[in-house]
């Protein structure tokens, strides 16, 4: 990432659009969304902290 992009991000002038989030354990559920090109933003896999 360039310095200019980081500066835009840090000032809030650049935002990321998140279409959906899935737990890492359910990554297979995310694939149809990506393969079907249904997403208009990022598809994020989340990792839960171990207890």
N, C-alpha and C positions, 0 to 999 in steps of 0.2 A: 504494500500500500504506500502510496506517495505521501509526502508531508502535507500536501494540499488537501488530499482526501481525509487524512487524520484531523486536520484543522477543521474542515467542514463538519466532520462527525462530532468532534468535541464541542463545537458551538451550537449543535442542534440543527444546523442547516441541511444536513444530510441524514436521512433516516432509512432504516431497513424495514421493509414490509415482511411480516411473518404471516404466512398463509395458514400453517398448522404446526402443532407440536405433538410429538409422540415420544413415549418413554423408549429408551434404547431397547428394552426387552421386547417391544412391539414394533421394531423397525420394519418387519415384513408388511405391516399395515400401511406404512408410508410409501412403499414401492408403487402401488397402483396410482396414487396421486401423482407421483413423479413421472411414471411411465406414460400415463394418460395425458400428461401436460395440463392437468387441471389447476395447478397452482399458479397464482398471480403474485406470489411472494415466496419467501424462503420456507422450506420444510425443515423443521428443527428437531433433532433427536436430543432428548434430555437424559442426563445421567443422575440417578438418585444417589445421595450419599449413603454409605454403609453405616449402620448403627451398631 
